[in-house]
Amino acid sequence: MESSESKKSARFISQPALRKNLLINQHSMTMTTGLAGATAGIIGLTGLSGFAFFFVAGFVLIALLQMKAGFNWEKFFPSYKVLMGGWVTAFKTYILFWTFLYGMIHIY
Amino acid sequence: MIRDAITLDPQIRYWVIAPILIITFLFGLIRHYLMIILKNGPSQGSLESVKTMQTLRRSALLRENGHFLPANSFEIRKRHLIGEQGALTIGKDTEGAVKNPMQDPSMMGDQLKGQMTNMLPMIVIGGWVSYAFSGFLAARVPFPLTLRFKQLMQRGIELSSLDASWISSMSWYFIGAFGMRGVYELVLGEDNQADQARAMQQQMPGGVGGQIQDEQKAYKAEWEALKITNYKNALENVEKMLLQT
């Protein structure tokens, strides 16, 4: 049908809007990984369960972002690939908060 | 789950861990503002280079968004740029002087300032931390590390049977310095100068506001790219789409 054909035509992406969306993504990523790291530290997760918790937090983050986009990711971002960046920084933030809270609570 | 539970002095918590973290963060802030103060100001380059960059950008935009224009408009613009007297053609054929970025004084100054401002605090604080806070365990990373890390993480401590998870204050400083990047982005917004990793990447010469190293090559590439761009009407079925909704 015509509608599915015309969907392949070019989309007009507004650059400032896209940048703002990416920024929102990045901020949410930083905050949730920080919070997740703090939670992991407070609970006292160590080793593998700590890393598993990071992945869980990642999935929760993606799910929440999808909900914020109204499950209509295509409307706000040109592709799903924008999710791929910035995870290493998020991981480092996670480690920082995790170590910090773990040390604070469990070394007494 | 806590293997060999070593009890550390709670005073360490207050006088070592928290201060190092706070100092790392504050120094990052200082570095950011210092860079802003010391920066040369928005370096735009000469009129020639500005013209060059704008022309190239215009051509790139035409390539990217041209399919939203009517066919005639696209062809007019294309011919204007790469025709006989086109801006791109002229730029392609002139032999410009190759500007060596290494000899450009303003760029070197910026680069040096960036390098110094970023590396110096790290070295200074690292040295101070290892001097003032050496010889005892600071914290414990919550995951098991191999013995190879012991050499790295336990700088001042000479126990060979100690679990590699226990770290010295110096390694705590590094963990803090690396993990703070996310926090800096939250606090300082985009384009913050406290971001060290990105600063290391920015040590490459040239950049958005700087001068293009070889303008002729850039012109040539853009000329060829535009030449092979075909017009594709993206708005062909737009009436149908409108009538359908």
Chai-1 contact restraints between the chains, C-beta under 6 A:
chainA,res_idxA,chainB,res_idxB,connection_type,confidence,min_distance_angstrom,max_distance_angstrom,comment,restraint_id
A,E2,B,K240,contact,1.0,0.0,6.0,A-B,restraint_1
A,S6,B,N237,contact,1.0,0.0,6.0,A-B,restraint_2
A,S6,B,M241,contact,1.0,0.0,6.0,A-B,restraint_3
A,S9,B,A234,contact,1.0,0.0,6.0,A-B,restraint_4
A,A10,B,H67,contact,1.0,0.0,6.0,A-B,restraint_5
A,A10,B,A234,contact,1.0,0.0,6.0,A-B,restraint_6
A,T30,B,G182,contact,1.0,0.0,6.0,A-B,restraint_7
A,T30,B,L186,contact,1.0,0.0,6.0,A-B,restraint_8
A,T46,B,M1,contact,1.0,0.0,6.0,A-B,restraint_9
A,T46,B,P142,contact,1.0,0.0,6.0,A-B,restraint_10
A,G47,B,F143,contact,1.0,0.0,6.0,A-B,restraint_11
A,G47,B,P144,contact,1.0,0.0,6.0,A-B,restraint_12
A,G50,B,P142,contact,1.0,0.0,6.0,A-B,restraint_13
A,G50,B,F143,contact,1.0,0.0,6.0,A-B,restraint_14
A,T89,B,R181,contact,1.0,0.0,6.0,A-B,restraint_15
A,T89,B,G182,contact,1.0,0.0,6.0,A-B,restraint_16
A,K92,B,F178,contact,1.0,0.0,6.0,A-B,restraint_17
A,K92,B,G179,contact,1.0,0.0,6.0,A-B,restraint_18
A,T93,B,G179,contact,1.0,0.0,6.0,A-B,restraint_19
A,T93,B,G182,contact,1.0,0.0,6.0,A-B,restraint_20
A,L96,B,I175,contact,1.0,0.0,6.0,A-B,restraint_21
A,L96,B,G179,contact,1.0,0.0,6.0,A-B,restraint_22
A,W98,B,P142,contact,1.0,0.0,6.0,A-B,restraint_23
A,T99,B,V141,contact,1.0,0.0,6.0,A-B,restraint_24
A,Y102,B,P142,contact,1.0,0.0,6.0,A-B,restraint_25
A,G103,B,A139,contact,1.0,0.0,6.0,A-B,restraint_26
A,I107,B,L8,contact,1.0,0.0,6.0,A-B,restraint_27
A,Y108,B,P10,contact,1.0,0.0,6.0,A-B,restraint_28
